[in-house]
Amino acid sequence: MPPSIGDTPAERAVKGDKTSQWVRDRVEAKSPRGDRCIIEGFSGEKAINLCHVFPRCMTGNDRIMTAIEYKWGKKIRTLNLNSSANLFFAGATPHWMHDHARFALVPSTEVLDAFLDPENHPDNTDGLPNRATFANAMEKAKEHATYLSTDTQHKTPIFTYTLVPLTEKIADVIFVHEHEHPHVSGNPKVSAHQYPFRDFPKIESHIQPQFVLLSLGLTLFRLKLNDKKLEKMQEDFSTKDLSVPFVDILRLYKFWTLEDPNWKDDKTFCDAGHPSPKAVDDLKDKTYRPSGSVASSIRTQQKRDHNTAFDSVNILDEMIDGRASPTPSFTISDLGSTMSKRQKVAASLKSSKGA
């Protein structure tokens, strides 16, 4: 473990931020298995990626980030998605499967109850952790965490997670899990696990449950399933010691990402030195390329958040590609600085052709 790895900056990751070696060092120092794959346990020499639990590109959605920061008891613009609490190491295949909603990591029942049991949030009519009760939920969750004896500097809580499949598309997938470090055992102890992975070993990780629940909630939001189908998922994919409340997790995600009208008047959240959320989100992070399904989900989420400027850019793209025609309610001037000169010219040409 590096002797000193510093702390996550108390500000949002911005365009141009990279998961630098310093960030990797922080994650490696806090992870129980260092830079090994969180799923299969293999060495960092085998195409291991540094992965975000909750997608880093979401940092560009100012409205959603502001909503989360408020509900989590933070100050505005201080939630950094490059936090080690939101990062883990995984092989290329598990990384892809995580980002494409093939499986999820789910906290233990006790940790789930800390966030989802209404009795833990008596002052909130929604029965969910809000600005007043989030810290209490985290403390209750930490009661079920362990700590590495080697982590004397940061005392990072280690939580237990269960690998839960989210689709039958991975019915032919086999995960090979390495239980021990090769240099310790000589011949690494490995085991093979098939769908639905009910015998897969519990995963001990430094990633924090609030990010895990936020990520799973986003995944469920993308799937656009009604409560009945989510309940069927709970029946199909729960294990003997973990019943996954998919309906409640989705409800928690929607609650956390819904803008609270009180934040603008809350001096503990937004003071004179912090501007209000921008109407236009900046997703053009040149250092990050989300997978197709993740990128698509982000756009869907933003459309539902009524981001007019973002919607206008999407409409423009469709016009340029010939997939839509201009409507009376849409004009080039609506886009302002969100459009490049090339886009304005292209849209004007497309509009003139349709006239």
ZALUMBA-792171 format. One record per atom (N, C-alpha, C): residue in three letters; x, z, y. Coordinates in steps of 0.02 Angstrom, whole numbers, plus 50000, padded with zeros to 5 digits. Example, Ala and Ser with C-alpha at 12.3 -4.5 7.8 and 13.67 -1.06 7.14 Angstrom:
residues 2
Ala506605039049716 Ala506155039049775 Ala506605039049835 Ser506425035449888 Ser506845035749947 Ser506455039450002 
//
This chain:
residues 355
Met500425000049940 Met500005000050000 Met500435000050062 Pro500304995750110 Pro500694995750172 Pro500635002550206 Pro501165005150236 Pro501155011850266 Pro500665012350324 Ser500565006950362 Ser500115007150419 Ser499805000250429 Ile499154999850430 Ile498824993350435 Ile498364992850495 Gly498314998250534 Gly497904997950594 Gly497154997950579 Asp496764997350632 Asp496034997550626 Asp495744990950650 Thr495134989650628 Thr494774983650650 Thr494634984250725 Pro494764979050764 Pro494604979250835 Pro493864980550846 Ala493704984750895 Ala493004986450910 Ala492704981150955 Glu492724974950932 Glu492414969350968 Glu492264963950917 Arg491804959650933 Arg491624954350887 Arg492204949550875 Ala492244946950815 Ala492694941450802 Ala492454935550843 Val492904931950875 Val492704926450918 Val493004919950893 Lys492784914550924 Lys493034907950907 Lys493794907950911 Gly494104905650858 Gly494834905350855 Gly495134911150817 Asp494744916550806 Asp494994922050765 Asp495114919650694 Lys495654921750665 Lys495814919850597 Lys495884926150554 Thr495744925350489 Thr495884930750443 Thr496634930750431 Ser497004933650477 Ser497724933450478 Ser498024937750422 Gln498684937550417 Gln499024941650368 Gln498884949050381 Trp498824950750445 Trp498664957750462 Trp497974959650433 Val497494955150438 Val496824956450410 Val496874957050334 Arg497244952550302 Arg497324952750230 Arg497664959350208 Asp498144961550247 Asp498484967850231 Asp497994973650233 Arg497544973650283 Arg497054979050288 Arg496604979150226 Val496384973250205 Val495934972850147 Val496314975050083 Glu496924972550075 Glu497314974350016 Glu497444981850012 Ala497574984850070 Ala497734991950072 Ala497134996250053 Lys496534993950069 Lys495934997950057 Lys495584996249991 Ser495764990649961 Ser495444988549899 Ser495744992349840 Pro495334995049795 Pro495594998649737 Pro496064994449693 Arg495974987849693 Arg496394983649651 Arg496824978949693 Gly496954980949754 Gly497394976949796 Gly497114970049809 Asp497534964949799 Asp497314958149814 Asp497054954449752 Arg496814958249703 Arg496544955149643 Arg495804953249653 Cys495574948549613 Cys494884946249616 Cys494404952049602 Ile493914953049645 Ile493444958549637 Ile493014957749574 Ile492924951549551 Ile492494950249493 Ile492904950149429 Glu493414946049426 Glu493794945149364 Glu494434949149360 Gly494654951849417 Gly495224956249416 Gly495894952949409 Phe495924946349415 Phe496554942949405 Phe497004943349467 Ser497624941949455 Ser498144942749506 Ser498024938249566 Gly498304940549624 Gly498274936649684 Gly498664930249682 Glu499034929249628 Glu499414923049620 Glu498974917449593 Lys498344918849577 Lys497914913949545 Lys497344911649591 Ala497534908249644 Ala497044905249691 Ala496514910249712 Ile496734915849739 Ile496284920949763 Ile496114919749836 Asn495474920049853 Asn495244919049922 Asn495064925749953 Leu495124925950019 Leu494874931650056 Leu494164929850079 Cys493664933650058 Cys492964931750065 Cys492594936650110 His492114934050147 His491674938250188 His491054940050148 Val490844946250151 Val490214948250120 Val489644945150160 Phe489574947050223 Phe489094944050269 Phe489474938550306 Pro489224932350306 Pro489614926650331 Pro489884927650401 Arg490524926050410 Arg490834926850475 Arg490524922350528 Cys490274916550508 Cys489974911950557 Cys489364914950590 Met489074920250561 Met488504923550592 Met488694927050657 Thr489344928150667 Thr489554931250729 Thr489374926950789 Gly489254920450778 Gly489054915950831 Gly488324916550851 Asn487924919950810 Asn487224920750827 Asn487144927250866 Asp487154926650932 Asp487174932450976 Asp486564936850968 Arg485984933750961 Arg485364937650956 Arg485364941950892 Ile485544938950837 Ile485534942750774 Ile486074948050774 Met486674946450798 Met487204951350801 Met487014957250846 Thr486694955750903 Thr486484961050948 Thr485964965550914 Ala485504962450877 Ala484994966350842 Ala485314971050791 Ile485794968450753 Ile486134972550702 Ile486524978150735 Glu486894976450787 Glu487294981550822 Glu486844987250848 Tyr486264985450874 Tyr485814990550900 Tyr485554994950844 Lys485324991850789 Lys485034995750734 Lys485564999950700 Trp486184997750701 Trp486725001450667 Trp487045006850712 Gly486775007950771 Gly487025013250813 Gly487685011750848 Lys487845005350856 Lys488465003450888 Lys488335001550961 Lys488865000050998 Lys488794997251065 Lys488774989651058 Ile488484986451108 Ile488424979251105 Ile489104975851101 Arg489134970551061 Arg489724966451051 Arg490314970151020 Thr490174974950977 Thr490724978650945 Thr490744977850869 Leu490284973950840 Leu490284973050767 Leu490734967150749 Asn491284968650715 Asn491774963650697 Asn491704961850623 Leu491514955650609 Leu491404953450540 Leu492064952150503 Asn492624952750538 Asn493274952450505 Asn493504959450485 Ser493044964150485 Ser493204970950462 Ser493344970950387 Ser493814975150367 Ser493954975650295 Ser493344978050256 Ala492874981350290 Ala492254983550258 Ala491814977650239 Asn491954971750267 Asn491554965750255 Asn491974960350221 Leu492554962150193 Leu493004957250163 Leu493224959550094 Phe493284954750048 Phe493524956249981 Phe493904950249955 Phe494324951449905 Phe494684945949873 Phe494294943549812 Ala494274937049803 Ala493934934149744 Ala494254927449727 Gly494214925749664 Gly494454919249642 Gly494024913749673 Ala494274907649670 Ala493924902049702 Ala493214901149674 Thr493134901749609 Thr492474900749578 Thr491994906349596 Pro492174912849587 Pro491714918149609 Pro491554917749684 His492044915749724 His491924915049796 His491374909849808 Trp491434904049777 Trp490934898849785 Trp490254901249760 Met490244904649704 Met489604906949676 Met489284912349720 His489684916549750 His489414921549796 His489094918149856 Asp489444913249885 Asp489194909849944 Asp488594905349930 His488504903449867 His487944898949848 His487394902649811 Ala487354909249822 Ala486794913249797 Ala486714912849721 Arg487274912749686 Arg487244912749613 Arg487224919849586 Phe487534924549621 Phe487514931549601 Phe487574935849664 Ala487434942249656 Ala487504946949710 Ala487824953349684 Leu488144956949728 Leu488384963649713 Leu487874968549741 Val487644973149699 Val487114977749720 Val487364984949714 Pro487264988949766 Pro487484995949764 Pro487094999949712 Ser487335005949698 Ser486995010349650 Ser486315012449676 Thr485905015049631 Thr485225017249650 Thr485255022549704 Glu485735027149699 Glu485785032449748 Glu485945029749818 Val486385024749821 Val486555021749885 Val485965017749912 Leu485625014149868 Leu485025010449889 Leu484505015149919 Asp484415020949888 Asp483925025749913 Asp484125028449982 Ala484775029049994 Ala485005031550059 Ala484755027050115 Phe484705020550101 Phe484485015750152 Phe483735014250148 Leu483455014350088 Leu482785011650079 Leu482245016950069 Asp482435023150054 Asp481935028350044 Asp481655030650111 Pro481005029750124 Pro480715031650189 Pro480815039050206 Glu480905043350156 Glu480985050450169 Glu481635051850207 Asn482105047150202 Asn482745047950237 Asn482695045750310 His482115042850329 His482035040350397 His481345042250423 Pro481205048750425 Pro480525051050442 Pro480315049350513 Asp480795048350558 Asp480625047050628 Asp480495039750642 Asn480585035550592 Asn480485028350601 Asn479865026250562 Thr479375023450597 Thr478755021450564 Thr478865016050512 Asp479415012350518 Asp479565007150467 Asp479875010150405 Gly480095016450409 Gly480405019550351 Gly481075016650334 Leu481405013650383 Leu482055010450372 Leu482565013050422 Pro483215012650405 Pro483715015350451 Pro483765011350516 Asn483645014850571 Asn483695011650637 Asn484255015050676 Arg484265014050741 Arg484805016750782 Arg484865024250776 Ala484305027650768 Ala484315034950764 Ala484505037650696 Thr484375033750643 Thr484475036450575 Thr485015032850535 Phe485315027550562 Phe485805023650524 Phe486395027950503 Ala486665031850549 Ala487255036050533 Ala487085040850477 Asn486485043650478 Asn486275048250425 Asn486245044650358 Ala485995038350358 Ala485965034450296 Ala486675033250269 Met487145031750313 Met487835030650291 Met488135036950261 Glu487995042650292 Glu488265048950266 Glu487975050550197 Lys487335049050188 Lys487025050250123 Lys487325045450071 Ala487465039250091 Ala487775034450045 Ala488475036750025 Lys488845039450073 Lys489535041650059 Lys489565047550012 Glu489005051150005 Glu488985056649958 Glu489085054149886 His488975047749876 His489035044749808 His489645040149803 Ala490095040849850 Ala490715036849850 Ala491285041049823 Thr491825037649804 Thr492435041049783 Thr492985038949833 Tyr493575041849825 Tyr494125040349870 Tyr494765039549830 Leu495175034649849 Leu495805033449815 Leu496295039049832 Ser496635041449781 Ser497135046749792 Ser497715044149834 Thr497825037649832 Thr498385034649870 Thr498205033249942 Asp497555033549958 Asp497335031850026 Asp497295038150068 Thr497855040850086 Thr497875046850126 Thr497805045350200 Gln497915039150219 Gln497905037250290 Gln497195036050315 His496805032150277 His496155029950302 His495555033350269 Lys495665035850208 Lys495115039150171 Lys494505034650168 Thr494605028550144 Thr494075023650139 Thr493615025250080 Pro492965025850091 Pro492505027050035 Pro492485021049987 Ile492495022449923 Ile492455017249872 Ile491775017749839 Phe491405012149840 Phe490725012049813 Phe490705008249747 Thr490195009749708 Thr490095006449644 Thr489555001049651 Tyr489704995149625 Tyr489244989549629 Tyr489114986549560 Thr488524983649553 Thr488334980149491 Thr488274972749505 Leu488564968749461 Leu488504961449466 Leu487814959349441 Val487424956449486 Val486734954549468 Val486644947049480 Pro486464943149428 Pro486344936049438 Pro485714934949478 Leu485704929449516 Leu485114927849557 Leu484774921549534 Thr485054918149485 Thr484764911849462 Thr484984910349391 Glu484574906549356 Glu484754904349289 Glu485244898549289 Lys485424896149348 Lys485904890649353 Lys486584892549325 Ile486714898949321 Ile487364901049295 Ile487314903549222 Ala486804901149187 Ala486704903249118 Ala487284901449072 Asp487674896249090 Asp488234894249048 Asp488904896949075 Val488874901349124 Val489494904049153 Val489734909949113 Ile490384910249102 Ile490714915949069 Ile491234918749116 Phe491174925149132 Phe491684928449172 Phe492164932149125 Val492804931049134 Val493314934649097 Val493584940049143 His493504946249124 His493694951849167 His494314955349141 Glu494814955849184 Glu495434959349166 Glu495374966649187 His495434971149139 His495314978249152 His495924981949177 Glu496514979649158 Glu497114983249176 Glu497624978549206 His498074981349248 His498604977349277 His499104975249223 Pro499304968949223 Pro499774966549172 Pro500424970549168 His500694972449226 His501334975849224 His501274983049198 Val500654985449191 Val500554992249164 Val500444991949089 Ser500044987249067 Ser499854987048996 Ser500284982348954 Gly500644977848986 Gly501024972948947 Gly500574967248926 Asn500064968748888 Asn499564963748868 Asn498904965748901 Pro498704962248954 Pro498114964348991 Pro497494964648947 Lys497124969748956 Lys496494970548920 Lys495964966348956 Val495664961648922 Val495154957348952 Val494524957348910 Ser493974955748941 Ser493344955148905 Ser492964949248935 Ala492554946048894 Ala492164940248917 Ala491434942348923 His491104939848975 His490414941948988 His489984935849005 Gln489414935348971 Gln488964929748982 Gln488334931949019 Tyr488004927049049 Tyr487364928049082 Tyr486884931649034 Pro486514936549057 Pro486424939049126 Pro486894944749144 Phe487464945349109 Phe488004949949128 Phe487794957349127 Arg487354959049082 Arg487124966049080 Arg487674970849057 Asp488184968149023 Asp488734972349000 Asp489354971749044 Phe489264968549102 Phe489844967649147 Phe490054974449175 Pro490704975849176 Pro490934982349201 Pro490714983649274 Lys490604989849290 Lys490444991649359 Lys491044989849403 Ile490894987849464 Ile491404985649511 Ile491504991049563 Glu492124993449568 Glu492304998349619 Glu492614994649677 Ser492344995549737 Ser492594991849793 Ser492544995749859 His492974993849906 His492984996849972 His492454993750018 Ile492164987949999 Ile491664984850043 Ile491074989650051 Gln490804989650112 Gln490304994750129 Gln489594992250117 Pro489154996750094 Pro488484994650072 Pro488054991450126 Gln488154993250189 Gln487734990250241 Gln487864982750246 Phe488484980550237 Phe488644973450237 Phe488374970050174 Val488424973550118 Val488184970750054 Val487424969650057 Leu487064974550084 Leu486334973850089 Leu486144968450140 Leu486524968050194 Leu486404962950244 Leu486504955950214 Ser487034955150175 Ser487184948750143 Ser486654946850092 Leu486464951650050 Leu485944950150000 Leu485284948650034 Gly485134952150089 Gly484524950750126 Gly484524943650153 Leu485094941450180 Leu485154934650205 Leu485044929650149 Thr485334931050091 Thr485254926650033 Thr484514926050013 Leu484174931750010 Leu483464931649992 Leu483054928050045 Phe483244928850108 Phe482904925350162 Phe482964917850153 Arg483564915650132 Arg483684908450121 Arg483264905750063 Leu483154909850013 Leu482794907549954 Leu482054906449968 Lys481784909650021 Lys481094908550043 Lys480594910049987 Leu480704915549952 Leu480264917449897 Leu479754922549922 Asn479144922149896 Asn478644927149914 Asn478764933549874 Asp478374938749891 Asp478474945249859 Asp478384944949783 Lys477914940849761 Lys477784940449689 Lys478394937749652 Lys478704932649680 Lys479294929749648 Lys479894934449652 Leu479944938149707 Leu480484942949713 Leu480394948749663 Glu479774950649651 Glu479634955749601 Glu479804953249531 Lys479694946749519 Lys479874943749455 Lys480634943749447 Met481004942449501 Met481724942849500 Met481954949949483 Gln481614954749512 Gln481784961749498 Gln481694963249424 Glu481164960649396 Glu481024961749324 Glu481544958149281 Asp481744952149301 Asp482194948149259 Asp482924950349263 Phe483134952449322 Phe483854953349333 Phe484074960649341 Ser483614965349338 Ser483824972249341 Ser484134974349275 Thr484534979649276 Thr484854982149216 Thr484534988749196 Lys484774991549141 Lys484474997749116 Lys484575003549164 Asp485095003249206 Asp485225008749253 Asp485155006749326 Leu484905000749338 Leu484814998549407 Leu484234993649413 Ser483714995849449 Ser483154991449464 Ser483244989149536 Val483334982549545 Val483504979849610 Val482874978549651 Pro482764982249706 Pro482164981449746 Pro482224975549795 Phe482184969549770 Phe482294963649811 Phe481814963349871 Val481194965249860 Val480694965049915 Val480914969649972 Asp481134975649955 Asp481334980450006 Asp481984978350040 Ile482434975250004 Ile483064973050033 Ile482934967450083 Leu482484962950067 Leu482304957650114 Leu481964960650176 Arg481544965450165 Arg481204968750222 Arg481714972250267 Leu482224975350236 Leu482754978550275 Leu483134973550316 Tyr483284967750287 Tyr483644962450323 Tyr483244960050384 Lys482604958850373 Lys482184956550428 Lys482134961850483 Phe482114968150464 Phe482084973550513 Phe482724974050553 Trp483294973750518 Trp483944974350552 Trp484084968450598 Thr483834962550582 Thr483984956650622 Thr483444955050673 Leu482934959250678 Leu482414958350728 Leu482604961850792 Glu482594958250847 Glu482794961150911 Glu482334966950931 Asp482634972550948 Asp482264978350971 Asp482174977851047 Pro481564978151073 Pro481444977351145 Pro481744982951186 Asn481944988451154 Asn482194994251192 Asn482934993851209 Trp483294988951179 Trp484024989151187 Trp484244988051259 Lys483874984051296 Lys484094982451364 Lys484094988551411 Asp483684993451394 Asp483634999451435 Asp484035005351406 Asp484375004151350 Asp484745009451317 Asp485465009551343 Lys485625014451385 Lys486295014751415 Lys486835016451364 Thr486645019151306 Thr487145020551255 Thr487335014251217 Phe486965008851230 Phe487085002551195 Phe487354997251241 Cys487004996051295 Cys487194990551340 Cys487274993351411 Asp487904993951433 Asp488034996351501 Asp488174990451547 Ala488344991951608 Ala488434986651658 Ala489004981951642 Gly489454984251599 Gly490034980151583 Gly489914975151527 His489304975151499 His489154970651444 His488584965951464 Pro488684959451461 Pro488144954751477 Pro487624954551423 Ser487034952051440 Ser486504951451391 Ser486664945751343 Pro486344945651284 Pro486474940351235 Pro486364933451264 Lys486794928851245 Lys486734921951269 Lys486164918351232 Ala485884913351265 Ala485344909451234 Ala485624904251186 Val486254902651196 Val486564897451154 Val487084900551110 Asp487034899451044 Asp487514902150997 Asp488084897250986 Asp488684899850978 Asp489264895650967 Asp489464895950894 Leu489284890750856 Leu489474890550786 Leu490094886250775 Lys490394883750828 Lys490944879050819 Lys491604882650811 Asp491644886850760 Asp492254890450745 Asp492704885950704 Lys493224883350734 Lys493644878350701 Lys494054881250644 Thr494084887850640 Thr494494890950588 Thr494074892550526 Tyr493424890950527 Tyr492984892950472 Tyr492534887150454 Arg492494885650390 Arg492044880350366 Arg491594883250312 Pro490994885550330 Pro490554888350279 Pro490324882950231 Ser490144885050171 Ser489894880350121 Ser489234877450145 Gly489024871950115 Gly488434868450138 Gly487814872750139 Ser487714876650085 Ser487104880650082 Ser487124886250133 Val487714889250145 Val487754894550194 Val487624891750264 Ala487944886050279 Ala487844883050345 Ala487114881350356 Ser486794878650304 Ser486084876850309 Ser485664882950322 Ser485834888550288 Ser485434894650297 Ser485504897450367 Ile486104896850395 Ile486214899350462 Ile485774895450511 Arg485744888750503 Arg485344884750547 Arg484604886550540 Thr484384887650478 Thr483694889550466 Thr483544896150500 Gln484004900950493 Gln483914907450524 Gln483864906850599 Gln484284902750629 Gln484284902050701 Gln483654898650727 Lys483404893750689 Lys482784890450709 Lys482224895550711 Arg482204899950661 Arg481674904950658 Arg481764910150712 Asp482364910450740 Asp482494915050794 Asp482324911850861 His482024905950859 His481794902350919 His482364900950968 Asn482914898750941 Asn483474896950984 Asn483374889851008 Thr483084889051067 Thr482894882551093 Thr483474877751098 Ala484024880151124 Ala484604875751133 Ala484864873151067 Phe484894877551017 Phe485144875450952 Phe484664870450920 Asp484014871750926 Asp483514867150899 Asp483584860350932 Ser483704860250998 Ser483764853951034 Ser484344849851009 Val484904853250994 Val485484849650967 Val485324846650899 Asn484954850450858 Asn484754847750792 Asn484304841750800 Ile483834842050848 Ile483384836450860 Ile483774830350882 Leu484264831650925 Leu484684826150949 Leu485054822850892 Asp485344827050846 Asp485694824250789 Asp485234819750747 Glu484614821950738 Glu484144818050700 Glu483984811450735 Met483934811750802 Met483804805650840 Met484374800650833 Ile484984803150838 Ile485564798750833 Ile485604795650764 Asp485444799650713 Asp485474797250644 Asp484874792950624 Gly484374792550668 Gly483774788650653 Gly483274792250609 Arg483354799050604 Arg482904802750561 Arg482304805550600 Ala482304804650666 Ala481744807050706 Ala481714803050770 Ser481144803050802 Ser481074799450866 Ser480984804550921 Pro481174802750983 Pro481084807451038 Pro480354809351047 Thr480244815451067 Thr479564817851079 Thr479484819151153 Pro478874819051180 Pro478764820151252 Pro479034826851276 Ser479084831951231 Ser479304838551252 Ser480054839151254 Phe480424834051235 Phe481144834451232 Phe481464829651280 Thr481904832151322 Thr482284827951368 Thr483024829551363 Ile483444824751381 Ile484154825751378 Ile484374831651421 Ser484044832551478 Ser484254837951523 Ser484144844851494 Asp483714845351442 Asp483594851751410 Asp484214854651379 Leu484684850351361 Leu485264852651323 Leu485814855551366 Gly485864853451428 Gly486374856151472 Gly487074855251444 Ser487464860551447 Ser488164860251427 Ser488254860351352 Thr487714861051312 Thr487794861151239 Thr487924854251212 Met487834849151251 Met487944842251228 Met488594839451254 Ser488914835651212 Ser489494831951235 Ser489254825551270 Lys489704822451308 Lys489534816251342 Lys489344810851292 Arg489704810751235 Arg489564805851183 Arg488854806751157 Gln488654812951146 Gln487984814251120 Gln487444812051170 Lys487564813351234 Lys487074811451285 Lys486984803851287 Val487544800251283 Val487504792951284 Val487144790451222 Ala487324793251164 Ala487014791151101 Ala486264792451102 Ala486074798251127 Ala485354799951129 Ala484984795351178 Ser485304793751234 Ser484994789351282 Ser484874782451254 Leu485374780051216 Leu485314773551184 Leu484754773551133 Lys484734779051095 Lys484214779451044 Lys483524779751075 Ser483474783351131 Ser482834783951165 Ser482614777251193 Ser483094773551221 Ser482914767051251 Ser482694762051198 Lys482994762551139 Lys482794758051085 Lys482084759451062 Gly481894765751065 Gly481214767451042 Gly480694766151093 Ala480904764851154 Ala480424763751209 Ala480064757151202 
//
